[in-house]
Amino acid sequence: MGDWRDRWCEEFARVYEGDAEGEAYHGPATKTNLKGVTSERASARPVSGAHSIGEIVLHLLAYREMIAERLEGRPRDGASVEDWPAYPGADSPAAAWEGALGRLESSQRRLLAGVKNVRGDLAEKAEGWARFILHHELYHSGQIGLLRKG
């Protein structure tokens, strides 16, 4: 590759996984911020009126999956994304949380593969999609880090 794709794959890895200590250039990586979060903590609202960690993760997933589909050549309009899906933790909190974390891992693999294998006719748009999803993740990962402290 040797082009923007390498750079964006490195950025996706840095933001999501971090370095050997789980740190990214901006602070803790998303996985670091989620490490040790229980299903109870994921559904808690330590800040009145704010989203829970579980809701933020589902929100991240909605956009990660939309961008992955676009990169795979299956265009999906942003208007079709459920922006803030309800966190289904009430019925089976542990299963809901484990499912969300599993989907997050899967979305990471899909994003990396999508960037690496994007069709030439989508390459120009793909770099913008990659930039969007990274900035989106940085913002919400920071929120997760703050909510963990609450």
C-alpha positions in Angstrom: 0.0 0.0 0.0 2.4 2.7 1.2 -0.2 5.5 1.0 -3.0 7.1 3.1 -4.4 3.6 3.8 -1.3 2.7 5.9 -1.5 5.9 7.8 -5.2 5.5 8.6 -4.8 1.9 9.6 -2.1 2.9 12.0 -4.4 5.7 13.3 -7.3 3.3 13.8 -5.0 0.9 15.7 -3.6 3.7 17.8 -6.9 5.3 18.8 -8.6 2.0 19.5 -5.9 -0.2 20.9 -3.1 2.2 21.9 0.5 1.2 22.4 1.9 -1.6 24.7 0.6 0.3 27.7 -2.8 1.0 26.1 -2.0 4.7 25.5 -2.6 6.7 22.4 -1.2 10.1 21.6 -4.3 11.7 23.1 -4.5 9.7 26.3 -6.0 6.2 27.0 -7.1 4.3 23.9 -10.7 3.3 23.6 -10.0 -0.3 24.7 -8.1 1.0 27.7 -11.1 3.2 28.6 -13.3 0.2 28.4 -11.1 -2.2 30.2 -12.7 -3.4 33.4 -16.0 -1.7 32.7 -18.7 -4.0 34.1 -22.2 -4.3 32.7 -23.5 -2.4 35.7 -21.0 0.4 35.1 -21.9 0.4 31.4 -25.5 1.1 32.1 -24.9 3.6 35.0 -25.5 7.3 34.7 -22.9 9.0 36.9 -23.7 12.3 35.3 -27.3 13.4 35.3 -28.6 13.9 31.8 -25.5 12.4 30.1 -25.4 9.2 28.1 -24.2 6.0 29.8 -21.0 4.2 28.7 -23.1 1.5 27.1 -25.1 4.1 25.1 -21.9 5.7 23.9 -20.5 2.4 22.8 -23.6 1.7 20.8 -23.4 5.1 19.3 -19.8 4.5 18.3 -20.8 1.2 16.8 -23.6 2.7 14.8 -21.2 5.0 13.0 -18.3 2.5 12.8 -20.6 -0.1 11.2 -21.9 2.5 8.7 -18.4 3.5 7.7 -17.3 -0.1 7.4 -20.2 -0.8 5.1 -19.3 2.2 3.0 -15.7 1.1 2.8 -16.9 -2.4 1.7 -18.7 -0.7 -1.2 -22.1 -1.0 0.4 -23.1 2.6 0.7 -25.3 3.5 3.6 -26.8 6.9 4.1 -26.0 8.5 7.4 -29.7 9.3 7.7 -30.4 5.6 8.1 -28.2 5.4 11.3 -29.9 5.2 14.6 -27.8 7.9 16.2 -28.2 7.0 19.8 -29.6 3.4 20.1 -31.2 2.5 23.4 -28.8 0.4 25.5 -30.6 -2.9 26.1 -28.9 -3.7 29.4 -32.0 -4.1 31.6 -33.1 -7.6 30.6 -29.7 -9.2 30.4 -27.0 -6.7 31.3 -24.0 -8.9 31.1 -25.0 -10.4 27.8 -25.8 -7.0 26.3 -22.4 -5.6 27.4 -20.4 -8.5 26.2 -22.3 -8.4 22.9 -21.5 -4.7 22.5 -17.8 -5.2 23.2 -17.7 -8.1 20.7 -19.3 -5.9 18.1 -16.7 -3.2 18.8 -13.9 -5.7 18.2 -15.6 -6.9 15.0 -16.1 -3.3 13.8 -12.4 -2.6 14.3 -11.4 -5.6 12.1 -13.9 -4.5 9.5 -12.7 -0.9 9.5 -9.0 -2.0 9.1 -9.9 -4.4 6.3 -12.2 -1.8 4.7 -9.4 0.8 4.6 -6.8 -1.7 3.3 -9.1 -3.0 0.6 -11.2 0.0 -0.5 -12.0 0.1 -4.2 -10.2 2.7 -6.2 -13.4 4.5 -7.1 -14.2 5.0 -3.4 -10.6 6.0 -2.3 -11.2 9.7 -2.4 -14.3 9.5 -0.2 -12.8 6.8 2.0 -10.1 9.0 3.4 -12.8 11.5 4.5 -14.8 8.6 6.1 -11.7 7.4 7.9 -11.0 11.0 9.2 -14.6 11.3 10.4 -14.7 8.0 12.3 -11.3 8.7 14.0 -12.4 12.1 15.2 -15.7 10.7 16.3 -14.0 8.0 18.3 -11.5 10.3 20.0 -14.3 12.5 21.2 -16.5 9.8 22.6 -13.6 7.8 24.0 -12.7 10.8 26.1 -16.3 10.9 27.4 -16.0 7.2 28.3 -12.8 8.0 30.2 -14.5 10.8 32.2 -17.6 8.7 32.9 -15.4 5.9 34.3 -14.1 8.4 36.9 -17.6 9.5 37.9 
